[in-house]
C-alpha cells in the first residue's frame, strides 16, 4: 500500500510539473502586455531568488559550491537563464503552442546528440523513430511545400530547447556536489544579472510599476519556478526516469490547452498535426527498446 501511495505521489508531482510548465508560458504571454521579455525574466528570477533566499536561511542550508569546478558551474548557471530568456522571447514572438512544440523538438534532438557525444549513449531504434517524427513535426510547422515559414518565435524556441539540454546535462554533474537550494540561489541570481545587464545596455528600466492583478500574477510566476524544482525532487524519487520524463512532457498538452482556455489562442491545423508528431516523438524517445 505504501509503495502504491508513493507511486501516486510521484505521478501526481510530475503531472503537476507539466501543468505548471504549461501555465508558465501562458503567464509569460499575459505579462507581455505590461513588460518586455527581459523585464519578465528579471521579475521572475527576482521573486524566485527572494523566496529561495528565505528558504536558505530558514533551513540553514550550505552552498557547497566550492566542490564544483568553476567552468562546470558557469555552464550550469548561464545556460538555464539563457534558455529561459530565449523561451520568453519565443512566447513574445509567437503562440504558446508553437513555443512549447519548438522547445521540445530542440530538446529531444540536442539531448540525443549530447547523450551520444558526451555520455556514449547509443542511438537506439526508438530514438531513430523519435527523430523521424521530429522531422515530420518540423515539416508541419515550417510548411516547406507551400510557403516556407520559419517564424522568429519558433527559432527562439529551438535555441531555448538546446540551451535547456545543456543546462540539464550540467545539472546532473553539479546536483551531486551541492545542495539544491544553493544551486537555485546561484542560478536565479545569475538569471537576474544576465537579464538586468541586457536591460541596462538598452537603457531600459529593470522594474516598472504594475497594477495589483499583474503584480500578483508575476509573483505567482516566480513562485512556480521553485515549486517546479521541488516537485522534481519528489516526482523522480518515486517514479523512474523514462516514465517521469513522459509525465513532465504533458506540458505539450497543458501548454496549448491553457493557452486556448485562458488566452483564446487557437492552433492552426498544421500546428495541431505538428504537435501530435512532437508528442509521439517524446513517447518514443522515452520508451525502452
C-alpha positions in Angstrom: 0.0 0.0 0.0 2.8 2.4 0.9 4.5 1.7 -2.4 1.3 2.5 -4.3 0.8 5.7 -2.4 4.4 6.8 -3.1 4.0 5.9 -6.8 0.8 8.0 -6.9 2.6 10.9 -5.1 5.4 10.7 -7.7 3.0 10.6 -10.7 0.9 13.5 -9.3 4.0 15.6 -8.7 5.3 15.1 -12.2 1.9 15.8 -13.8 1.7 18.9 -11.8 5.0 20.0 -13.2 3.5 19.6 -16.7 0.6 21.8 -15.7 2.9 24.4 -14.1 5.2 24.4 -17.2 2.2 25.0 -19.4 0.9 27.7 -17.1 4.3 29.4 -17.1 4.0 30.0 -20.8 0.6 31.4 -20.5 1.6 33.8 -17.7 4.6 35.0 -19.7 2.3 35.8 -22.6 -0.1 37.6 -20.2 2.8 39.7 -18.7 3.9 40.6 -22.2 1.2 43.3 -22.1 3.0 45.0 -19.3 6.6 44.1 -19.5 9.2 43.4 -22.2 10.8 39.9 -22.3 13.9 40.8 -20.2 11.8 42.6 -17.6 9.6 39.4 -17.4 12.8 37.4 -16.8 14.1 39.8 -14.2 10.8 39.8 -12.3 10.5 36.0 -12.4 14.1 35.3 -11.2 14.0 38.1 -8.6 10.9 36.6 -7.0 12.4 33.1 -7.2 15.7 34.4 -5.7 14.0 36.1 -2.8 11.9 33.0 -2.0 14.9 30.7 -2.3 16.9 33.1 0.0 14.3 32.9 2.6 14.2 29.1 2.4 18.0 29.1 2.5 18.1 31.0 5.8 15.2 29.1 7.4 16.7 25.7 6.6 20.3 26.9 7.3 21.5 25.1 4.2 25.0 25.4 2.9 26.0 26.4 -0.6 28.9 23.9 -1.0 29.7 25.4 -4.4 33.4 25.1 -3.8 33.2 21.4 -4.7 32.1 22.1 -8.2 34.6 23.1 -11.0 34.2 26.7 -11.9 33.8 26.0 -15.6 31.1 23.5 -14.9 29.3 25.8 -12.5 29.5 28.6 -15.1 27.9 26.5 -17.8 25.2 25.3 -15.4 24.5 28.8 -14.1 24.4 30.6 -17.5 22.7 28.0 -19.8 19.5 27.7 -17.8 18.8 31.5 -17.5 19.7 31.9 -21.2 17.2 29.1 -22.0 14.5 30.9 -20.0 15.3 34.2 -21.8 15.0 32.6 -25.3 11.8 30.8 -24.4 10.3 34.1 -23.1 11.4 35.7 -26.4 9.6 32.8 -28.2 6.4 33.4 -26.2 6.6 37.1 -27.2 7.0 36.4 -30.9 4.6 33.5 -31.5 1.9 31.4 -29.9 2.4 29.5 -26.7 1.7 26.2 -28.6 4.4 26.8 -31.2 6.9 27.9 -28.5 6.3 24.7 -26.5 6.5 22.5 -29.5 9.7 24.0 -30.9 11.3 23.8 -27.4 10.6 20.1 -27.2 11.8 19.4 -30.7 15.2 21.0 -30.0 15.4 19.5 -26.5 15.0 16.0 -28.0 17.5 16.4 -30.8 20.2 18.1 -28.6 19.7 15.5 -25.8 20.3 12.7 -28.3 23.5 14.4 -29.6 24.8 15.3 -26.1 24.0 11.8 -24.8 25.9 10.2 -27.8 28.9 12.5 -27.8 29.5 13.1 -24.0 27.9 10.1 -22.3 28.3 7.4 -25.0 24.6 6.7 -25.1 23.6 4.7 -28.3 21.0 6.0 -30.8 18.5 3.2 -30.3 15.7 2.1 -32.6 13.1 4.0 -30.6 15.3 7.2 -30.7 15.6 6.8 -34.5 11.8 6.6 -34.7 11.6 9.6 -32.4 13.9 11.6 -34.8 11.7 10.6 -37.7 8.6 12.1 -36.0 10.6 15.2 -35.1 11.4 15.7 -38.8 7.7 15.3 -39.6 6.8 17.8 -36.9 9.3 20.4 -38.3 7.9 19.9 -41.8 4.4 20.6 -40.4 5.4 23.7 -38.5 7.5 25.2 -41.3 5.2 24.1 -44.2 8.0 23.9 -46.8 5.8 22.5 -49.6 3.7 25.7 -49.9 5.2 28.8 -48.4 8.2 28.1 -46.2 7.9 30.0 -42.9 10.4 29.9 -40.1 8.9 32.1 -37.5 11.2 34.1 -35.2 9.4 32.7 -32.2 9.8 29.1 -33.5 13.6 29.8 -33.9 13.8 31.2 -30.3 12.0 28.1 -29.0 14.6 25.9 -30.8 17.5 27.8 -29.2 15.8 27.6 -25.8 15.5 23.9 -26.1 19.2 23.4 -27.0 20.3 25.6 -24.0 17.9 23.6 -21.7 19.6 20.3 -22.8 23.0 21.8 -22.0 21.7 23.0 -18.6 20.2 19.6 -17.8 23.5 17.9 -18.7 25.4 20.1 -16.3 22.7 19.8 -13.7 23.4 16.0 -13.5 27.0 16.9 -12.6 26.5 19.7 -10.1 23.5 18.2 -8.3 25.6 15.5 -6.7 28.1 18.0 -5.3 26.0 20.8 -3.9 22.7 21.4 -2.1 19.8 22.0 -4.5 18.7 25.2 -2.7 22.3 26.5 -3.1 22.1 25.8 -6.8 18.8 27.5 -7.1 20.1 30.6 -5.3 23.1 30.8 -7.6 21.1 30.1 -10.7 18.4 32.7 -10.1 21.0 35.3 -9.1 22.7 34.7 -12.4 19.4 35.0 -14.2 18.7 38.3 -12.7 22.2 39.5 -13.5 22.0 38.5 -17.2 18.6 39.9 -17.9 19.4 43.1 -16.0 22.6 43.6 -17.9 20.7 43.3 -21.2 18.1 45.8 -20.0 20.8 48.3 -18.8 22.6 48.0 -22.1 19.4 49.0 -23.8 18.7 51.9 -21.4 15.5 50.1 -20.2 14.2 50.1 -16.6 14.7 47.0 -14.6 11.3 47.2 -13.0 8.2 49.0 -13.9 5.2 49.7 -11.7 2.4 47.1 -12.1 -1.3 47.1 -11.2 -2.4 44.8 -8.5 -3.5 41.9 -10.7 -0.4 41.6 -12.9 1.8 42.1 -9.8 0.2 39.2 -8.0 0.3 37.0 -11.2 4.0 38.0 -11.6 4.8 36.9 -8.0 3.0 33.6 -8.6 5.1 33.2 -11.8 8.3 33.4 -9.7 6.9 31.0 -7.1 6.1 28.5 -9.8 9.8 28.2 -10.7 10.7 27.0 -7.2 7.6 24.8 -7.0 8.7 23.0 -10.1 12.1 22.4 -8.7 10.7 21.0 -5.5 8.2 18.7 -7.3 11.0 17.4 -9.5 12.7 16.1 -6.3 9.6 14.4 -5.1 8.5 13.0 -8.5 11.7 11.4 -9.6 12.2 9.9 -6.1 9.2 7.6 -6.7 8.9 7.4 -10.5 11.6 6.1 -12.9 13.3 8.5 -15.3 11.6 7.3 -18.5 8.0 7.4 -17.2 8.8 10.6 -15.3 10.0 12.3 -18.5 6.8 11.4 -20.3 4.7 12.8 -17.4 6.6 16.0 -17.4 6.2 16.4 -21.1 2.5 16.6 -20.6 3.3 20.3 -20.9 2.8 19.6 -24.6 -0.9 19.2 -23.9 -1.4 21.6 -21.0 0.5 24.5 -22.6 -1.7 24.7 -25.8 -4.8 23.8 -23.8 -4.3 26.5 -21.2 -3.4 29.0 -23.9 -6.7 28.1 -25.7 -8.6 28.3 -22.4 -7.1 31.5 -21.0 -5.7 33.4 -23.9 -8.1 32.2 -26.7 -5.1 31.1 -28.8 -6.4 28.7 -31.4 -3.8 26.5 -33.0 -3.8 26.0 -36.8 -4.4 22.6 -38.4 -0.7 22.3 -39.2 0.3 23.2 -35.6 -2.1 20.5 -34.3 -0.5 17.9 -36.7 3.0 19.1 -35.7 2.1 18.9 -32.1 0.8 15.3 -32.4 4.1 14.4 -34.1 6.0 16.0 -31.3 4.1 14.1 -28.7 4.7 10.8 -30.5 8.4 11.7 -30.7 8.6 12.3 -27.0 6.9 9.0 -26.3 9.3 7.0 -28.4 12.3 9.0 -27.0 11.4 7.8 -23.5 10.4 4.3 -24.5 12.7 1.4 -23.6 13.8 -0.8 -26.5 
